[in-house]
């Protein structure tokens, strides 16, 4: 599992996340978000599986079904 953290302003966060999502194939496991009351920045954390981990997960699932 891999962690990706964004620290952006409210206006920039959506664009940053969308740009990152376009870079590959992911299976998102969990998302958390916190906001700073002092500067208005948002920290957005995504835990995800990359394409290799997704393949491994699918193979394990198939092996369980076959047994």
Legacy VTK file of the C-alpha trace (Angstrom):
# vtk DataFile Version 3.0
C-alpha trace
ASCII
DATASET POLYDATA
POINTS 67 float
0.000 0.000 0.000
1.220 3.450 -0.889
0.396 6.828 0.618
-0.037 10.046 -1.388
-0.355 13.339 0.487
-1.572 16.633 -0.951
-1.203 19.909 0.923
-3.078 22.541 -1.061
-5.341 25.519 -0.779
-9.077 24.961 -1.065
-9.114 26.297 -4.605
-6.165 24.205 -5.820
-6.843 20.842 -4.136
-9.325 19.437 -6.655
-7.051 20.233 -9.591
-4.013 18.697 -7.852
-5.869 15.468 -7.049
-7.380 15.176 -10.538
-3.968 15.690 -12.161
-2.455 12.963 -9.976
-5.297 10.515 -10.670
-4.657 10.857 -14.413
-1.085 9.565 -13.973
-1.915 5.885 -13.494
-4.219 3.112 -12.400
-5.047 3.018 -8.698
-7.314 1.213 -6.308
-8.040 3.635 -3.492
-8.208 2.036 -0.063
-8.822 5.040 2.231
-8.913 8.841 2.167
-8.510 11.306 5.026
-8.709 15.077 5.030
-7.728 17.724 7.567
-7.871 21.496 7.356
-5.650 24.059 9.042
-7.573 26.775 10.846
-4.573 29.105 10.716
-3.723 29.164 7.003
-6.711 27.489 5.307
-4.619 24.739 3.722
-6.061 21.257 3.394
-4.044 18.072 3.832
-5.580 15.267 1.784
-4.146 11.772 2.222
-4.915 8.836 -0.071
-3.911 5.255 0.716
-3.923 3.201 -2.468
-2.720 0.105 -4.261
-0.680 0.531 -7.435
-1.249 -1.604 -10.534
1.200 -4.326 -9.399
-0.513 -4.628 -6.015
-3.943 -4.668 -7.679
-2.835 -7.580 -9.880
-1.496 -9.501 -6.881
-4.751 -8.927 -4.993
-6.810 -10.199 -7.936
-4.611 -13.302 -8.323
-4.996 -14.129 -4.628
-8.754 -13.767 -4.923
-8.832 -16.047 -7.973
-6.727 -18.663 -6.187
-9.166 -18.681 -3.251
-12.127 -19.189 -5.604
-10.423 -22.094 -7.394
-9.890 -24.066 -4.173
LINES 1 68
67 0 1 2 3 4 5 6 7 8 9 10 11 12 13 14 15 16 17 18 19 20 21 22 23 24 25 26 27 28 29 30 31 32 33 34 35 36 37 38 39 40 41 42 43 44 45 46 47 48 49 50 51 52 53 54 55 56 57 58 59 60 61 62 63 64 65 66
